[in-house]
Amino acid sequence: MAYKDLFQMTDTQLYEAFSFLSDLGAVVLVHAENGDLIAQEQKKILEMGITGPEGHPLSRPEELEAEAVFRAITIGNRVNCPVYITRVMSKSAADTLTQARRKGCVVFGEPLTASLATDGSHYWNRNWAKAAACVTSPPLSPDPTTPQHLHTLLACGDLQVVGSGHCAYSTAQKAIGKDNFTLIPEGTNGLEERMGFVWDRAAALGKMDENQFVAVTSTNAAKIFNLYPRKGRIAVGSDADIVIWDPDRIKTITAKLQQSALEYNIFEGMECRGVPVLVVSQGRVVYEDEKLNVQQGTGRFIPRKPFPDHAYQRINTRNKVTGRQAVSRGVYDGPVYDVPSTPKYITPAPSAKTSPTTQQPPPIRNLHQSNFSLSGAQVDDNVPRRSGHRIIAPPGGRSNITSLG
């Protein structure tokens, strides 16, 4: 829906794609932004002489995110296709999704680490590199109350999954757009900080309990993408992927201590309560005492079956009970108005002003405009027209408006 002339699809294409994917039993992941309006806004902002990172949020107001979220949910609802809205960044988009869920739409929402931990005020930082580091789409909301609002919706179950949105570019790579904000590569860090901020801003404050914390960071995603109970659960037969969590340890985030090769961190200097102390993957300890111990090539491809129950159980039931059927009625045998076909007019050539074309069809009465017509032959067509006469003394005498009163 975003990135005009690159990835953006029309509503017709979305409708056809959603219909096809619904038949396959897929969950459609959507980046929801109005690409057409964004392209117009970007052009306008650049013409105003705004070329820095602040042009990014100015050209992508949250209304364009909310509108696209509503449109994606509407299309999915029409064809009974579950929709997963990734990168929920604003209060408007989150509220739109929440209202749709309360009406029964099968839609899931995923805020990111960045939208849960910080806001868009950084785009106006006088340091270009720090401002450009936060450029991502949809942009961080300038509203400072957005992170708290998103955490509340997570705790209430109106948003279901926390994503990292990790797509980190170096400062040199970001500098591709130093003279044009539309060319700045979009993406931020967020992988290492994802779980910590959810605990710090929600679980540690009593907004959600430990089970909800596990759900939004692991279990819900496993259910939506049909990996449960292999993933998202500690049980016999499930994968041995376990995190041992210290809820009280406080960590100060800094680029100097992060695992990422990125030279900056958009959360630099922020304190976070709650950190992992040990991580087990496939039965092997891969993280302990702040040291990462992984080997390249140990990852596995895990095939997933279509039609996850968490997304399709309601849809399958609706398909059974709300099938569309034609109304059985008698044949209409009354009069039928004969609508004449509208001929295609031929555009006259430039010389047609003095020599009209003989191919022009007669005028056709337009029933939508008037209930009478002056087209066709008239009663006085055979009466010769009189030449014009100048009347010097009109009947009744002259009138002189200056003598009135």
C-alpha positions in Angstrom: 0.0 0.0 0.0 3.0 2.2 0.4 6.0 3.2 -1.9 4.3 4.5 -5.0 5.7 3.2 -8.3 7.7 0.6 -6.5 5.7 -1.8 -4.3 2.3 -0.1 -4.0 -0.7 -2.0 -5.2 -4.1 -0.6 -6.2 -7.2 -1.5 -4.3 -8.3 -3.8 -7.1 -4.9 -5.6 -6.9 -5.2 -5.9 -3.2 -8.7 -7.3 -3.5 -7.6 -10.0 -5.9 -4.4 -10.8 -3.9 -6.4 -11.1 -0.6 -9.0 -13.3 -2.3 -6.3 -15.6 -3.6 -4.4 -15.7 -0.4 -7.5 -16.4 1.6 -8.1 -19.5 -0.5 -4.6 -20.6 0.3 -5.1 -20.2 4.0 -2.5 -17.4 4.4 -2.3 -14.5 6.8 -1.7 -11.3 4.9 0.9 -9.0 6.3 0.4 -5.4 5.4 2.5 -2.3 5.6 -0.3 0.2 5.8 0.3 3.7 4.4 -1.4 5.7 1.6 1.4 5.8 -1.0 -0.5 8.1 -3.4 -0.9 10.9 -0.9 2.6 10.4 0.5 4.0 11.0 -2.9 2.1 14.2 -3.2 3.1 15.4 0.3 6.7 14.6 -0.4 6.7 16.7 -3.6 5.0 19.6 -1.7 7.5 19.5 1.2 10.5 19.4 -1.1 9.1 22.4 -3.0 8.9 24.3 0.3 12.7 23.8 0.6 12.5 21.2 3.4 15.1 18.5 2.6 16.1 17.3 6.1 14.8 14.3 8.1 11.9 16.5 9.5 10.4 16.3 6.1 9.8 12.5 6.6 7.1 12.9 9.3 5.7 16.0 7.7 5.1 14.2 4.5 3.7 11.1 6.2 1.1 12.3 8.8 -0.5 9.6 10.9 -3.9 10.1 9.1 -2.3 8.4 6.1 -1.4 5.4 8.2 -4.8 5.2 9.8 -6.6 5.5 6.5 -4.6 2.7 5.0 -5.1 0.5 8.0 -8.9 1.0 7.7 -8.7 0.3 3.9 -6.7 -2.9 4.4 -9.0 -4.2 7.1 -12.1 -3.4 4.9 -10.7 -5.3 1.9 -9.7 -8.3 4.1 -13.1 -8.3 5.7 -14.9 -8.4 2.4 -13.1 -11.5 1.2 -12.7 -13.2 4.6 -9.0 -12.9 4.7 -7.1 -12.4 8.1 -4.9 -9.3 8.0 -1.8 -8.7 10.1 -0.9 -5.0 10.3 2.8 -4.7 10.9 4.5 -1.5 12.1 1.7 0.1 14.0 3.3 3.5 14.8 0.5 5.9 15.7 -2.4 6.3 18.1 -4.8 6.8 15.1 -3.8 3.6 13.4 -3.9 1.6 16.6 -7.4 3.0 17.4 -8.6 2.2 13.9 -7.4 -1.4 14.3 -8.9 -1.7 17.8 -12.4 -0.5 16.6 -12.3 -3.0 13.8 -11.5 -5.9 16.1 -14.4 -4.9 18.4 -16.7 -5.2 15.4 -15.5 -8.7 14.8 -12.9 -8.2 12.0 -10.1 -10.8 12.0 -7.1 -8.4 12.2 -3.9 -8.4 14.2 -1.7 -5.5 15.1 2.1 -5.3 15.7 3.7 -2.2 17.2 7.5 -2.0 17.1 10.2 -1.4 19.7 10.7 2.1 18.5 7.1 3.1 18.6 6.8 1.6 22.2 9.9 3.3 23.5 10.4 6.7 21.9 8.7 9.4 19.7 9.2 11.5 16.6 10.6 14.6 18.3 14.1 13.4 17.3 13.3 14.3 13.6 13.9 17.9 14.6 17.2 17.3 16.2 19.8 19.8 15.0 22.3 16.9 14.5 21.4 15.5 11.1 22.8 12.1 11.8 20.8 11.7 15.0 17.6 12.9 13.2 18.2 10.6 10.2 18.8 7.6 12.5 15.1 7.6 13.4 13.8 7.6 9.8 11.6 4.6 9.4 8.1 4.1 7.9 5.6 4.7 9.1 7.5 7.4 11.0 7.6 7.7 14.7 4.7 9.8 16.0 5.6 13.3 17.2 3.0 12.8 19.9 4.9 12.0 23.1 1.9 10.1 24.6 2.0 7.5 21.7 4.2 4.9 23.4 2.1 4.8 26.6 -1.1 4.5 24.5 0.3 1.5 22.5 1.4 -0.2 25.7 -2.1 0.1 27.1 -3.6 -1.4 24.0 -1.1 -4.3 24.2 -2.0 -4.9 27.8 -5.8 -4.9 26.9 -5.3 -7.4 24.0 -6.2 -4.9 21.3 -2.7 -5.2 19.9 -1.3 -8.7 19.9 2.4 -8.8 19.0 5.6 -6.7 19.5 7.9 -6.7 16.6 11.5 -5.3 16.5 11.3 -3.7 13.1 15.1 -4.1 13.1 16.5 -2.7 9.9 19.7 -0.9 10.8 21.7 1.3 8.4 25.0 2.9 9.2 25.2 6.7 9.3 27.1 6.6 6.0 24.3 4.7 4.4 21.7 7.1 5.8 23.7 10.0 4.3 22.6 8.9 0.9 19.7 11.2 1.6 21.6 14.1 3.1 20.1 16.5 0.5 16.7 14.8 0.1 14.9 13.1 2.9 13.0 10.8 0.5 16.3 9.1 -0.2 17.3 8.3 3.4 17.2 4.5 3.9 14.3 3.7 6.2 14.9 1.6 9.3 16.0 1.6 12.9 17.5 -0.8 15.4 15.2 -2.6 18.0 16.0 -6.3 18.1 18.0 -6.4 21.3 15.8 -3.9 23.1 12.4 -5.3 22.2 11.6 -7.5 25.2 13.2 -5.1 27.7 11.1 -2.1 26.9 7.8 -4.2 27.0 8.8 -5.3 30.5 9.9 -1.9 31.6 7.0 0.1 30.3 4.2 -2.4 30.9 4.9 -5.5 33.1 7.1 -3.6 35.6 4.3 -1.0 36.0 1.5 -3.5 36.5 -0.2 -2.9 33.1 0.3 -6.5 32.2 1.3 -9.7 34.0 4.0 -12.1 33.2 1.7 -14.3 31.1 0.7 -11.3 28.9 4.3 -10.4 28.6 5.1 -13.8 27.2 2.1 -13.7 25.0 2.9 -10.4 23.2 6.6 -11.3 22.8 6.3 -14.9 21.8 3.1 -17.0 22.1 0.7 -14.8 20.1 3.0 -14.7 17.1 3.4 -18.5 17.2 -0.3 -18.9 17.2 -1.0 -16.4 14.4 1.7 -17.9 12.1 0.8 -21.5 12.9 3.9 -22.4 14.9 2.2 -23.2 18.1 2.7 -25.3 20.2 6.1 -26.0 18.7 7.0 -22.4 19.4 5.6 -20.1 22.1 5.3 -22.7 24.8 7.5 -24.6 27.2 6.2 -28.2 27.1 7.3 -31.7 26.2 7.6 -31.9 22.4 8.0 -28.1 22.0 11.3 -26.7 20.8 13.8 -26.0 23.6 13.9 -22.2 23.0 13.9 -20.7 26.5 14.7 -17.2 27.9 15.6 -16.9 31.6 14.5 -13.4 32.6 15.7 -11.1 35.4 12.8 -8.7 36.1 14.8 -6.4 38.4 18.1 -5.8 36.7 18.4 -2.3 35.2 20.4 -1.8 32.0 21.5 1.4 30.4 21.3 1.2 26.6 24.4 2.2 24.7 25.8 1.5 21.3 29.2 0.6 22.9 27.7 -2.6 24.5 25.2 -3.7 21.9 25.7 -6.8 19.8 24.7 -5.0 16.6 27.6 -3.7 14.4 25.7 -0.4 14.2 27.7 2.6 15.4 24.7 4.3 17.1 21.5 3.3 19.0 18.4 5.4 18.8 17.7 4.6 22.5 21.2 5.7 23.6 21.3 6.5 27.3 17.8 5.2 28.2 17.5 2.9 31.2 15.5 -0.3 30.9 14.3 -2.6 33.8 14.3 -6.3 32.9 17.0 -8.1 30.9 17.6 -11.7 29.7 20.4 -13.5 31.7 20.4 -16.7 29.7 19.0 -17.8 26.4 18.7 -21.4 25.2 18.1 -22.2 21.5 17.5 -25.7 20.3 18.7 -26.9 23.6 22.0 -25.1 23.5 23.0 -22.0 25.6 23.6 -19.2 23.1 23.6 -16.2 25.5 24.9 -16.0 29.1 26.5 -13.3 31.2 26.0 -10.7 28.4 28.1 -12.8 26.0 26.7 -14.2 22.7 27.8 -17.7 21.7 26.3 -18.7 18.4 27.5 -20.5 15.4 26.7 -19.7 11.8 24.5 -22.2 10.0 22.7 -23.5 13.1 19.4 -21.9 12.0 16.6 -24.1 10.6 13.8 -23.5 8.1 10.5 -24.5 9.7 7.7 -25.1 7.3 4.2 -24.0 8.4 0.8 -25.3 7.5 -1.9 -23.0 6.1 -5.1 -22.1 7.8 -3.9 -21.4 11.4 -6.8 -21.9 13.8 -6.1 -18.7 15.6 -6.8 -16.7 12.4 -9.2 -19.0 10.4 -11.4 -20.6 13.0 -13.9 -17.7 13.0 -13.6 -17.2 9.3 -14.4 -20.8 8.5 -17.5 -20.6 10.8 -18.6 -17.4 9.1 -18.3 -19.0 5.7 -20.7 -21.7 6.7 -23.4 -19.6 8.4 -23.3 -16.5 6.2 -23.2 -18.0 2.7 -24.6 -15.7 0.0 -27.6 -17.0 -1.8 -29.8 -15.5 -4.5 -33.5 -14.7 -3.7 -36.0 -17.0 -5.4 -38.6 -14.8 -7.1 -40.9 -14.9 -10.1 -39.9 -13.7 -13.6 -40.6 -10.0 -14.2 -42.9 -9.7 -17.3 -43.7 -6.0 -17.2 -42.6 -3.3 -19.6 -38.9 -2.5 -20.1 -37.8 0.9 -21.2 -35.7 0.8 -24.3 -32.5 2.9 -23.6 -30.9 4.1 -26.9 -27.2 3.4 -27.1 -25.2 6.6 -26.8 -23.2 7.2 -30.0 -19.6 8.2 -29.9 -19.1 11.7 -31.2 -16.3 12.4 -33.6 -14.1 15.3 -32.6 -14.5 18.0 -35.3 -11.4 19.0 -37.3 -10.2 22.7 -37.0 -11.9 23.5 -40.3 -15.2 22.3 -39.1 -16.1 25.7 -37.9 -16.8 26.9 -41.5 -17.5 23.4 -42.9 -19.2 21.1 -40.4 -18.5 17.5 -40.8 -21.3 15.4 -42.3 -20.5 12.5 -39.9 -22.0 14.2 -36.8 -25.0 12.2 -35.5 -28.2 14.0 -34.5 -28.5 15.2 -30.9 -29.7 12.6 -28.5 -32.1 13.4 -25.7 -30.5 13.0 -22.3 -33.1 11.8 -19.8 -30.9 12.5 -16.8 -30.7 16.3 -17.6 -34.2 17.4 -18.6 -37.7 16.2 -19.3 -38.0 18.2 -22.6 -35.7 18.8 -25.6 -35.2 21.4 -28.3 -33.5 18.9 -30.6 -35.0 17.9 -33.9 -37.2 19.8 -36.3 -39.0 22.9 -35.1 -42.4 24.3 -36.2 -40.9 27.6 -37.5 -38.0 26.0 -39.4 -39.6 27.0 -42.8 -40.2 30.7 -41.9 -37.5 32.9 -43.3 -35.6 34.9 -40.7 -35.9 38.7 -40.8 -32.8 40.9 -41.0 -32.1 42.9 -38.0 -33.6 46.4 -37.6 -32.4 49.2 -35.5 -35.2 50.8 -33.5 -34.6 54.6 -33.1 -37.9 55.4 -31.4 -39.2 52.4 -29.5 -43.0 52.1 -28.8 -44.0 53.8 -25.7 -41.4 56.5 -26.0 -37.9 56.9 -24.6 -37.1 56.4 -21.0 -34.7 58.7 -19.1 -33.6 57.1 -15.8 -31.9 60.3 -14.8 -35.2 62.1 -14.4 -36.7 59.5 -12.1 -37.4 60.4 -8.5 
